[in-house]
Amino acid sequence: MKRKEKICPEETTCSVDYAFKRIGGKYKGRILWYLHEQSILRYGELSRTLPDITTKMLTQTLRELESDNLVCRKVYHEVPPKVEYSLTETGQELIPFISYLKDWGEKQIEKERKVK
């Protein structure tokens, strides 16, 4: 039997690593999901939706999502400043996969409850 070659050679970027670098972490998936559910959220609304996140971490995570073209940041030049976040087309493409993960997570939680 022939041995398989490496799927992700070191000299190229592995697509799985690439994807998880963009959506991995404690908050990114949740932010993307909440933006999907609400369509548009302001910074304060996101902050209230994620009560366990610090201001610094929320700002950093939103900047990373914007840099990866998953979230659009729209600034309104008014006093007080108004900033809205929404999913980009690329961010919208992730929603079916996040939905599958959500469903899988709910099934696993239910299994754990039955065991206890």
Stockholm file with secondary structure:
# STOCKHOLM 1.0

chainA/1-116         MKRKEKICPEETTCSVDYAFKRIGGKYKGRILWYLHEQSILRYGELSRTLPDITTKMLTQTLRELESDNLVCRKVYHEVPPKVEYSLTETGQELIPFISYLKDWGEKQIEKERKVK
#=GR chainA/1-116 SS CCCCCCSSCTTSCCHHHHHHHHHCSSSHHHHHHHHHHHSEEEHHHHHHHCTTSCHHHHHHHHHHHHHTTSEEEEEECSSSCEEEEEECHHHHHHHHHHHHHHHHHHHHHHHHHHHC
#=GC SS_cons         CCCCCCSSCTTSCCHHHHHHHHHCSSSHHHHHHHHHHHSEEEHHHHHHHCTTSCHHHHHHHHHHHHHTTSEEEEEECSSSCEEEEEECHHHHHHHHHHHHHHHHHHHHHHHHHHHC
//
